[in-house]
Amino acid sequence: QVHLVESGGGLVQDGGSLRLSCVGSGLTFSLYAMGWFRQAPGKEREFVARIRRGGDPSRYAESVKDRFTISRDNAENTVYLQMNSLEPADTAVYYCAADSANWRAGITEREYEYWGQGTQVTVSS
């Protein structure tokens, strides 16, 4: 059974930083592209970032480019999302997801087979 477990969320002030982690189990982690999505209250879930099996290249939503960095450690079955210069608009539940098709663009939910339960990020102004 596949499990993706996110951690690292919390409350941070405008301009602050957080690093999210997502640990996978029950899957051969290194064979999956990994993505981060987020869902703000009253809004649809949206793409944030994606990293391929080998780490490069990565893809980002325009709203987070140059502020967020996705990375992975296949030896630890973990994907990270380093979030800097956080803004109140970044407040959302953040989800990690796994996609077995490394070649896909991976910017839509339907491209991912497995999902975590999410971690809350709240940015105060």
Secondary structure as UniProt FT lines:
FT   STRAND          3..7
FT   STRAND          10..13
FT   TURN            14..15
FT   STRAND          18..25
FT   HELIX           29..31
FT   STRAND          33..39
FT   TURN            41..42
FT   STRAND          46..51
FT   TURN            53..54
FT   STRAND          58..60
FT   TURN            62..67
FT   STRAND          68..73
FT   HELIX           74..76
FT   STRAND          78..83
FT   HELIX           88..90
FT   STRAND          92..99
FT   TURN            102..103
FT   HELIX           109..111
FT   STRAND          114..115
FT   STRAND          119..124
//
